[in-house]
Amino acid sequence: METFPEGRAVVYCQGAFNTPNGKTAHGLVRRTERYQILSVVDARFDGGDAGLILDGRQNGVKVFAGLPAAVAAATADGRPATHCVMGLAPDGGRLSAEARRDMLTALELGLNVDSGLHDLLSEDPELVAAAERAGVRIRDVRKTPPRRSLHFFSGRIEEVASLKVALLGTDSAVGKRTTAWILIDALRAAGYRCELIGTGQTAWMQGVRYGLIMDAVINDFVAGEIEHAVLSAWDEVRPDVIVIEGQGSLMNPAYPGGLEILAAGRPDVVVLQHAPARKEYDGFPGYPIHPLKTQIQAVELLSSRPVAAVTLNREGLDEAGIQAAIETVNRETGLPAMEVLYHRPEPLLAALRPYLRKV
């Protein structure tokens, strides 16, 4: 069992905080057990409060223009930083030249570096040499696991008696993981034993106990690794509810990870996260998002399981806009719709109550 927190972290998100490309930083600012979050790096918000910028609620996590200033402030505060965590999540997971230079700076400042990008820092000779000189570690969260440690789908998932809820989305970077954590918290507050199955690098950085990093796994083993994560939670904890974090969406042209979760995770019910103001798939201008009703039909056709509720991301909407979107989704789909990041989660629990009765 891992011991948390591992250390005190500065989250690097230069130029991307409060944008879809900063979603890893957003997740860490909102919650993590793996690290104590000290600050965020993004020169555009120098001096600001990360919680206030992101959610309109102060959380005491200050934003700095650069790594040296963030590290110096932590030292002066008596809480010296031990880690620099890559909070960028750009399309394709590529490392920019600017970010590489800053990771070199982080290593030279004596920080362990954790990265969830596809460009592996631990294979960069200059960065490796800098880490060795400083006596610190580079950890590439998205590094493909060795084949000998991977699992093939077995069918044992049918033994799992927990209610399995898949938190899928109509697009990538739409808030699936955030809503999944809110649902977990609400279920626990209501007295249910539950576990989140993390499926991406941010959930791992947040300290989720069970999961995989789907887009780092060789395709033949993705289904088996999803099953193995669910089985591990069942075998070890016997939770009442298992919530599976979605990846991408069924129809996103670059990230169609939702299909694998439906096929291998075998959910009993689906909650679908949707950004009603978003018209095109994230990062792909000219690729219009399929209509919500079509996406619901696709989920239910492929899984033979119901979509119980639609949770909404208020991106591009004010309070009046989100209320209007809730009414529109209710009217057009016949499903309950709600926004849970700023509103209370009870309507989502109410939508799931018929399925929770079995546990």
C-alpha positions in Angstrom: 0.0 0.0 0.0 1.4 3.4 -1.0 1.9 6.0 1.8 0.4 9.5 1.1 1.3 12.2 0.8 4.5 11.5 -1.0 5.7 15.1 -0.8 4.9 18.8 -1.4 4.3 19.7 -5.1 4.4 22.6 -7.4 2.1 22.0 -10.4 3.5 23.2 -13.7 0.8 24.5 -16.1 2.5 27.3 -18.0 0.1 28.9 -20.4 -2.8 26.4 -19.9 -4.3 26.8 -16.5 -8.1 27.3 -16.7 -8.2 25.8 -20.2 -8.9 22.3 -21.4 -5.2 21.7 -21.8 -4.7 22.2 -18.0 -7.1 19.5 -16.9 -4.4 17.6 -14.9 -3.5 20.8 -13.0 -7.2 21.4 -12.4 -7.7 17.9 -10.9 -4.7 18.3 -8.6 -5.8 21.8 -7.4 -9.2 20.4 -6.6 -8.1 17.3 -4.8 -5.2 14.9 -4.4 -4.0 12.5 -1.7 -0.6 11.8 -3.4 0.8 15.3 -2.8 0.4 18.4 -0.8 -0.2 21.0 -3.4 1.8 24.2 -2.8 1.3 26.2 -5.9 0.7 26.4 -9.6 3.0 27.8 -12.3 1.3 29.9 -15.0 2.6 33.4 -15.7 -0.9 34.5 -17.0 -2.3 34.4 -13.4 0.8 35.4 -11.4 -0.2 36.2 -7.9 -3.7 34.8 -8.2 -5.4 32.1 -6.2 -5.8 28.9 -8.2 -9.1 27.9 -6.6 -10.6 31.3 -7.3 -9.4 31.3 -10.9 -10.7 27.8 -11.6 -13.9 27.6 -9.5 -14.5 31.0 -8.0 -13.6 29.7 -4.6 -10.3 30.5 -2.8 -8.3 27.5 -1.7 -5.0 29.1 -0.8 -3.0 27.6 -3.7 -1.1 30.5 -5.1 -0.1 30.9 -8.8 3.4 32.0 -9.7 5.0 33.2 -13.0 7.7 30.6 -12.9 9.2 27.6 -11.1 12.1 29.5 -9.3 9.6 31.9 -7.7 7.3 29.1 -6.7 10.1 27.1 -5.1 11.6 30.1 -3.4 8.2 31.0 -1.9 7.7 27.5 -0.6 11.1 27.5 1.1 10.5 30.9 2.7 7.1 29.5 4.0 8.9 26.6 5.7 7.4 24.1 3.4 10.1 23.4 0.8 8.9 21.8 -2.4 9.9 18.2 -3.1 8.1 17.6 -6.5 7.3 19.3 -9.7 4.2 17.7 -11.3 3.4 18.3 -14.9 -0.1 19.7 -15.0 -0.3 20.2 -18.7 -2.5 17.8 -20.7 -2.1 18.9 -24.4 -3.6 17.0 -27.3 -1.3 14.1 -28.0 0.6 14.5 -24.7 3.6 16.1 -26.4 6.3 18.1 -24.5 6.9 21.6 -25.8 10.4 23.1 -25.9 9.4 25.6 -23.2 8.1 22.9 -20.9 11.2 20.8 -21.4 13.4 23.8 -20.4 11.3 24.3 -17.3 11.5 20.6 -16.4 15.3 20.9 -16.6 15.0 23.9 -14.3 12.9 21.8 -11.9 15.5 19.1 -11.7 18.3 21.6 -11.2 16.3 23.0 -8.3 16.3 19.6 -6.7 12.7 18.6 -7.4 11.5 15.1 -8.3 9.5 15.4 -11.6 6.3 13.5 -12.3 4.9 13.7 -15.8 1.8 12.3 -17.5 2.8 13.2 -21.0 3.5 10.7 -23.8 6.9 12.3 -24.4 8.9 10.4 -21.8 11.2 12.6 -19.7 13.1 9.5 -18.4 14.3 8.9 -22.0 15.8 12.4 -22.4 19.5 12.0 -21.7 20.0 15.7 -20.6 17.1 15.5 -18.2 18.2 12.1 -16.9 21.7 13.5 -16.3 20.3 16.5 -14.4 18.2 14.2 -12.2 21.2 12.1 -11.4 23.3 15.1 -10.5 20.6 16.4 -8.2 19.8 13.0 -6.7 16.1 13.2 -7.6 13.7 11.0 -9.6 11.9 11.4 -12.9 8.6 9.4 -13.0 6.8 9.0 -16.3 3.2 8.1 -15.4 2.2 7.2 -18.9 5.1 4.8 -19.6 3.8 1.6 -21.0 3.9 -1.2 -18.4 5.9 -4.3 -19.2 3.8 -6.9 -21.0 4.5 -9.5 -18.3 2.5 -7.4 -15.8 -0.5 -6.9 -18.1 -3.8 -8.8 -17.8 -6.0 -10.2 -20.6 -9.7 -10.1 -20.3 -11.0 -13.2 -18.5 -14.7 -12.7 -17.9 -14.3 -12.8 -14.1 -15.8 -9.4 -14.0 -19.2 -11.1 -13.9 -18.4 -12.1 -10.3 -18.5 -8.5 -9.2 -21.7 -7.8 -7.3 -21.0 -4.1 -6.7 -23.2 -1.7 -8.6 -20.9 -0.5 -11.4 -21.5 3.1 -12.6 -19.6 4.3 -15.7 -19.1 8.1 -15.7 -18.8 8.6 -19.4 -18.8 11.8 -21.5 -19.8 13.2 -24.8 -16.2 14.5 -25.4 -12.7 14.6 -23.9 -11.8 17.2 -21.2 -15.4 17.6 -20.3 -15.3 17.0 -16.5 -15.9 13.2 -16.2 -13.3 12.6 -13.5 -14.3 15.7 -11.5 -17.9 14.5 -11.5 -16.9 11.0 -10.7 -15.1 12.2 -7.5 -18.1 14.3 -6.6 -20.3 11.2 -7.0 -17.9 9.2 -4.8 -18.0 11.8 -2.1 -21.8 11.9 -2.2 -22.2 8.2 -2.1 -19.8 7.9 0.9 -21.7 10.7 2.7 -24.9 8.7 2.1 -23.3 5.6 3.8 -22.3 3.5 0.8 -18.8 1.9 0.5 -17.5 2.8 -2.9 -14.3 3.0 -4.9 -13.3 5.0 -8.0 -11.6 3.2 -10.9 -9.2 5.7 -12.3 -8.4 5.4 -16.0 -6.0 8.3 -16.6 -2.8 9.8 -15.4 -4.6 12.6 -13.4 -6.5 10.1 -11.2 -3.2 8.3 -10.5 -1.7 11.6 -9.5 -4.7 12.2 -7.2 -3.9 8.9 -5.5 -6.8 6.7 -6.7 -6.3 3.2 -5.2 -7.5 1.2 -8.2 -7.1 1.9 -11.8 -5.0 1.9 -15.0 -3.7 4.5 -17.4 -5.7 3.4 -20.5 -3.8 5.3 -23.2 -0.4 3.9 -21.9 -1.6 0.3 -22.2 -1.0 -1.9 -25.3 -4.4 -2.2 -27.0 -4.7 -6.0 -26.6 -4.6 -5.6 -22.9 -6.8 -2.5 -22.3 -9.9 -4.6 -21.7 -8.1 -6.9 -19.3 -6.6 -4.0 -17.4 -10.0 -2.4 -17.0 -11.4 -5.7 -15.7 -8.4 -6.3 -13.5 -8.8 -2.8 -11.8 -12.5 -3.5 -11.1 -11.8 -7.0 -9.9 -9.0 -5.7 -7.6 -11.4 -3.3 -5.9 -14.0 -6.1 -5.6 -11.6 -8.7 -4.3 -10.0 -6.4 -1.7 -12.8 -4.1 -0.5 -16.2 -5.5 -1.6 -17.6 -2.0 -2.2 -21.3 -1.4 -2.6 -20.6 0.8 -5.6 -17.7 1.0 -8.1 -17.6 4.2 -10.2 -15.5 3.9 -13.4 -13.9 7.1 -14.7 -14.5 7.6 -18.5 -11.9 8.4 -21.1 -12.6 10.5 -24.2 -16.0 9.6 -25.6 -17.6 7.0 -27.9 -17.4 9.2 -30.9 -14.4 11.6 -30.3 -12.3 11.0 -33.4 -9.0 10.8 -31.4 -10.2 9.5 -28.0 -12.9 6.9 -28.4 -12.1 5.3 -25.0 -15.7 5.0 -23.9 -16.3 1.9 -25.9 -13.6 -0.1 -24.1 -15.1 0.9 -20.7 -18.5 -0.2 -21.8 -17.2 -3.5 -23.3 -14.9 -4.5 -20.5 -16.1 -2.6 -17.4 -19.6 -4.0 -17.9 -21.4 -1.2 -16.1 -24.9 -1.6 -14.7 -25.7 2.0 -15.4 -24.2 5.0 -17.1 -24.0 8.7 -16.1 -23.2 10.9 -19.1 -21.2 14.2 -18.7 -21.9 16.8 -21.3 -20.9 20.4 -22.1 -24.0 21.9 -23.8 -22.2 25.0 -25.1 -19.4 23.0 -26.8 -20.1 22.5 -30.5 -17.0 20.7 -31.8 -14.9 17.9 -30.4 -12.1 19.2 -28.1 -9.1 20.1 -30.2 -10.7 19.2 -33.5 -12.3 22.2 -35.3 -14.6 21.1 -38.0 -15.7 17.9 -36.2 -19.1 18.7 -34.7 -20.0 16.9 -31.5 -22.8 14.3 -32.2 -26.1 15.3 -30.7 -26.7 14.4 -27.1 -29.6 12.1 -28.0 -27.5 10.2 -30.5 -24.8 9.7 -27.9 -27.3 8.4 -25.4 -28.7 6.0 -28.0 -25.2 4.8 -28.8 -24.3 4.2 -25.2 -27.5 2.2 -24.6 -27.2 0.3 -27.8 -23.6 -0.8 -27.2 -24.0 -1.6 -23.5 -27.6 -2.7 -23.2 -27.6 -0.6 -20.0 -29.5 2.7 -19.3 -28.1 6.2 -19.1 -29.6 7.3 -15.8 -28.7 11.0 -15.8 -26.8 13.7 -17.7 -24.4 15.8 -15.7 -23.5 19.2 -17.2 -20.3 21.1 -17.6 -21.0 24.9 -17.4 -18.1 25.8 -19.8 -19.2 28.9 -21.7 -22.4 29.3 -19.6 -23.5 31.6 -16.8 -25.9 30.5 -14.1 -28.9 31.3 -16.2 -27.4 29.5 -19.1 -26.8 26.3 -17.1 -30.3 26.4 -15.8 -31.7 26.7 -19.3 -29.4 23.8 -20.4 -30.8 21.6 -17.6 -34.3 22.3 -18.8 -33.4 21.7 -22.4 -31.8 18.3 -21.7 -34.8 17.3 -19.5 -37.2 18.1 -22.3 -35.2 16.7 -25.2 -34.0 13.4 -23.6 -36.5 12.8 -20.8 -33.6 12.2 -18.5 -32.8 14.1 -15.3 -30.0 16.6 -15.8 -27.9 18.5 -13.3 -24.7 20.4 -12.7 -22.8 19.1 -9.6 -19.6 21.1 -9.4 -21.3 24.3 -8.2 -24.7 22.8 -7.3 -25.5 20.1 -4.8 -25.0 16.4 -5.8 -28.3 15.1 -4.4 -30.2 15.2 -7.7 -27.6 12.8 -9.1 -28.0 10.5 -6.2 -31.7 10.6 -6.7 -31.3 9.6 -10.3 -29.2 6.6 -9.2 -31.4 5.6 -6.3 -33.4 3.0 -8.3 -30.1 1.2 -9.1 -28.7 1.7 -5.6 -31.6 -0.2 -4.1 -29.9 -3.5 -5.1 -26.9 -2.7 -2.8 
